[in-house]
Amino acid sequence: MRFLHIFLAVMFLGFASLQVNDPDPVVWILIYGAMAVVCVMAIFEVYNKILMAVLAIAYIVYCVILWPSVLIWLAQEDRGVLFSEVMRMKYPYIEESREFLGLVICLMVLAFCTIRSLRKKAV
């Protein structure tokens, strides 16, 4: 499990470093940076349930805010536009849909860490 947590921590640090050129870099560096911290703590089997709960609530609220853009993207005939750099600049819903997917990744990792924390206590 340590290898997985190390991989996830490095992945989130990489995600955070790629946000420097983003239109809202501070928000995303904090989001991915917080996830890197959670993953580093998980390497040492330290799980701060309050931190994880606060992050999960914040990420879910942000997902709800971004949901209308995701619906626009899902209604498109060509959903591959999500990965087009040219289209990203043309339509804001594409950037917001990408942000939504980033938050979903964060929520999946938080769920994984929460399950690990519950199993750790049960042992």
N, C-alpha and C positions, 0 to 999 in steps of 0.2 A: 504494500500500500504506500510505503514511503516514496517509491519511485513515481507512482501515479500523482501523489501530492506535489512532488518536486516538479514533475512535468507540467501540472496545472499551474503552479506558481510561476514558472518560467513563461508559460503560455500567456497568462494574464499580464505579466510584466511586459511581454512583447506587444500585447494588445494595447497596453497603456502607452508604450513608446510610439506606437503608430498613430496615436491620436493628436500628436503635436500639430499636424496640419489640418485637423478637423475644424469645422466652424465653431464648435463649442468644446475646445480641448480640456478645459479645467474639469468640467462635469465628467467626461469620459475617463480622464486620467484618474480621477477620484474613484469612479465606479470600478474600473479594472484594478486600480491599486488596492482598494479595499478587498477585492477578491484574492489578490496575491497574498495579502496579509492573512486572510482566512486559510488559504492553502498552506502557507508557511507554518502557521500555528498547528494545522492538521498533521504536518510532518512529525511534529513532536507530540501528537495526540492531545493537544490542548484545544478544546472547543469552547468558545465563548458563545453560549446560546443567546445571550441578550444581543450581542453584536450581530449574530447571524439572523436573528428575528428582525432587528431593525433594518438590516440590509434587505431582507426578503420583502418586508412591507414597502420599503422605498422603491424597490425594483418593480414590485407588482403595481404600485400606483403609477409609476412611469410607463409601464406596459399599457395600462388602461388609457393613459393620455395618448400614447402612440397608436392605439388600436384602430382608430379611423383610417390612418394612413395604410395600415396593413390590409384593411378591407379593400381600399382602392387598389393596392398592388394585387391582391387575390382576384379582383374582378378583371384584371388585364388578361387579354388573350395570350400574350407572350410574357410569362412570369420570369423569363430569363433576363429581362431588363434590370432586374435587381443587381446583376453583376456587371452591368455596362457602365463604364466610367463616363461616357458621353451623356447618357441619359440621367445620371446622378445630378448633374448640374442643371438639367432642364426641369426636372420634376422633384419637388421636395418630398413627396411621399416615398420615393425610393430610399433616400437617406434615412428617413424615419422608420421605414420597414427594416433596414439594416440594423438600426439602433435597437429595434424591438427584438430582432434575432440575437443580438449581443446580450440583451437582458435575459432572454430565455436561457442562453448558455450559462449565465451567472446564476440564475435560479436553479438550474439543474445541478450545478456544482454545490450550491448551498443545500439543496435537498439531500444530495449524497453525503455531505459533511454532517448534516443533522442526523441522518440515519446512522452514520458511523458513531456519532456521539452517543446516541441512544444505546447502541450495541456495546459500546465501551463501558457504559454504566451497568449494563445487565450482566457483564462478566464478573 
